[in-house]
Amino acid sequence: MLNKTFYFYPTDGEGLYVSASDLYSADKGYGFVTEENRNKDELLKLPELNSAFDTWYWLAGQTVTELVDTPYGVALKSGEQIPVIFKADLEKQGNYNVKITINGGAEGINDLYIFTGRRRMMVRDINIAPNEIYTAEYTINICDIVPRGKTEIYEDTTLDIAIIADKPSIASVEVSVADVPTIFIAGDSTVTDQSGTYPYDPGCCYSGWAQVFPMLFKKGIAISNHAHSGLTTESFRGEGHYAIVEKYIKPGDYYFMQFAHNDQKLPHLNAFGGYAENLRRYVAEIRAKGAIPVIVTPIARNTWKADGTYNDLLLEHSNACKAVAEELNVPLLDLHERSMELVLEKGLEPAKLYYFPKDYTHSNDYGAYKMAHFVAKEILDNGPTELAEFIQLTGKEWDVPDKIIMPTPPADFVENNTTAFETKFRDLKDCPFKDTITALTSKGIIPNEETFRPNDIITRVEALAWIIKAVSFVPVNVYNDMYPDVIGHEWYAGVVESAYQNDIVDKALTADGRFHPLEEVTGEQMISFCISAYKSRKKIASDIPASQIADVSNFAKTSVDIAKALKLLPADFAPKKLLTRSHASEYVKKIADNV
């Protein structure tokens, strides 16, 4: 049996002494990871093969982590919320019991976090008194992975530990092989092990719920997360991730699957078609291996309509999960319903605190903590019953700040590293809106093509295509044939579907039952589109004064009032005047800059 003990302070105990100067290398097989050795070793830069922590980009090349030896273990010399990262080779993949010891030292340690593997949270909100010895024990899984941007499977046999606190340190680590069940997890970006930056801020780190899931389980069961960003029920298999699960899953293990966010973008993976059929196939194959399949409904987005009602874009796929689970007698964990209840309870603005800034789909660490608890509670309520004995809910709410502010690089970094973005457009030489168009193109809102056609009048679908990207609506490639003048194979069918689902186009403009995709757009129509999209992302006050702008049609009056009150109305706004593509860019940029 493999047993290893690492001490980080001088002791007579059996084990290997590791000092602050012992940096990890493949030859040594153990040691700390800092900016110094990470910058020299390409494999240490791959998040999936390491702790998945790295500095904010403007700190690249700088020494942030300074480790020192103390009588209590290896500690950070100075600075808060910077991880002490330790890495050790364990020779083979599998499940391991890990015991971490931390000594409070002369001053004590506050706000302790412990992460293992690819930034999987095991401990948070622990305070250690001076000279108190704190131990954390749990079971982890170490498994091969297909890293982001790679097409082949990488072997992973290393233990990775990251300690964050006001004064982080580590005293010892004990590791031993564990013959226990494994929960294999398949899914997309809302589930995956996301990278984190330091100095650590929970609100500004993307996090899949499976990253927090391990902390809710007692020692004796392990989590192996193979979810990845952008995956569908189809590409999880096609890109090689499922091959890893097939290789290692054994009788008595579990296979949790949560997909839909990307499936819904593909016509052939519609909810009760290809999507449901792929779920059925996974169920059959996992059962054939003697393991237990579990279906998890997709985490809800923080998406709202312009009228203030919730916009459930994943309802069909959630219902398909329920139908397949009932049909095949598979345990179902309804994360969609529980996460949607949270969003509805909080409302548009407060719910944003659980999602990465300016993202309406992907949770931050606060949100992942909530979602992981929802999944654990679903297990307690709905099974699998044999997993319930391993659940240990923390019982601690995580205090979420009133506002999450993304860190920004210092001014000298911006000045020294900003390069002008260049478009491909050959027809903007004398365009007064050139800078606006360039800014929108640099953000991917306007496609970067050879020609822009600045003086052409913008059409309805062209305007909506920009607006949808400006407010980060979910792209939709499935078209449900609502309008007889829109055909599914047209490039703009997905734009029409997204505009329809998000209630962007006032019903007065489709009163005849047609969408009029190529109709030219006036100033008041553009404002109506923009404000409808804006209202799905921002709460609007109820006491907006009337603008008194003349010649505005009834359908656009409220939108114009809002735009003027919020200073989103262009100075030369003319309600009935047709907008050129270049002039329309000004409308869109005002919205993009303020959502």
Stockholm file with secondary structure:
# STOCKHOLM 1.0

chainA/1-595         MLNKTFYFYPTDGEGLYVSASDLYSADKGYGFVTEENRNKDELLKLPELNSAFDTWYWLAGQTVTELVDTPYGVALKSGEQIPVIFKADLEKQGNYNVKITINGGAEGINDLYIFTGRRRMMVRDINIAPNEIYTAEYTINICDIVPRGKTEIYEDTTLDIAIIADKPSIASVEVSVADVPTIFIAGDSTVTDQSGTYPYDPGCCYSGWAQVFPMLFKKGIAISNHAHSGLTTESFRGEGHYAIVEKYIKPGDYYFMQFAHNDQKLPHLNAFGGYAENLRRYVAEIRAKGAIPVIVTPIARNTWKADGTYNDLLLEHSNACKAVAEELNVPLLDLHERSMELVLEKGLEPAKLYYFPKDYTHSNDYGAYKMAHFVAKEILDNGPTELAEFIQLTGKEWDVPDKIIMPTPPADFVENNTTAFETKFRDLKDCPFKDTITALTSKGIIPNEETFRPNDIITRVEALAWIIKAVSFVPVNVYNDMYPDVIGHEWYAGVVESAYQNDIVDKALTADGRFHPLEEVTGEQMISFCISAYKSRKKIASDIPASQIADVSNFAKTSVDIAKALKLLPADFAPKKLLTRSHASEYVKKIADNV
#=GR chainA/1-595 SS CCEEEEESSCCSSSSEECCTTCBCCTTTCEEECCHHHHTTCGGGGCGGGSCCEEECGGGTTSCCCCEEEETTEEEESSCSSCCEEEEEECSSCEEEEEEEEEECTTTCEEEEEEEETTTEEEEEEEEECTTCEEEEEEEEEECCBCCTTCCSCBCCCEEEEEEESSSCEECEEEEEECCCCEEEEEECTTTSCCCEEESCCGGGSBCCGGGTGGGGBCTTCEEEECCCTTCCTTHHHHTTHHHHHHHHCCTTCEEEEECCTTGGGSGGGCIIIIIHHHHHHHHHHHHHTTCEEEEECCCCCCCBCTTSCBCCTTHHHHHHHHHHHHHHTCCEECHHHHHHHHHHHHCHHHHGGGBCTTCSSSBBHHHHHHHHHHHHHHHHHHSCHHHHTTBCCCCCCCCCCSCCCCCCCCHHHHHHHCCCCCCCCSSCTTCTTHHHHHHHHHTTSSCCCSCCCTTSBCBHHHHHHHHHHHTTCCCCCCCCCCSTTCCTTSTTHHHHHHHHHTTCSCGGGGTTSCCCTTCBCBHHHHHHHHHHHHHTTSCCCTTCCCCCCTTCCGGGHHHHHHHHHTTCSCTTCCTTSBCBHHHHHHHHHHHHTTC
#=GC SS_cons         CCEEEEESSCCSSSSEECCTTCBCCTTTCEEECCHHHHTTCGGGGCGGGSCCEEECGGGTTSCCCCEEEETTEEEESSCSSCCEEEEEECSSCEEEEEEEEEECTTTCEEEEEEEETTTEEEEEEEEECTTCEEEEEEEEEECCBCCTTCCSCBCCCEEEEEEESSSCEECEEEEEECCCCEEEEEECTTTSCCCEEESCCGGGSBCCGGGTGGGGBCTTCEEEECCCTTCCTTHHHHTTHHHHHHHHCCTTCEEEEECCTTGGGSGGGCIIIIIHHHHHHHHHHHHHTTCEEEEECCCCCCCBCTTSCBCCTTHHHHHHHHHHHHHHTCCEECHHHHHHHHHHHHCHHHHGGGBCTTCSSSBBHHHHHHHHHHHHHHHHHHSCHHHHTTBCCCCCCCCCCSCCCCCCCCHHHHHHHCCCCCCCCSSCTTCTTHHHHHHHHHTTSSCCCSCCCTTSBCBHHHHHHHHHHHTTCCCCCCCCCCSTTCCTTSTTHHHHHHHHHTTCSCGGGGTTSCCCTTCBCBHHHHHHHHHHHHHTTSCCCTTCCCCCCTTCCGGGHHHHHHHHHTTCSCTTCCTTSBCBHHHHHHHHHHHHTTC
//
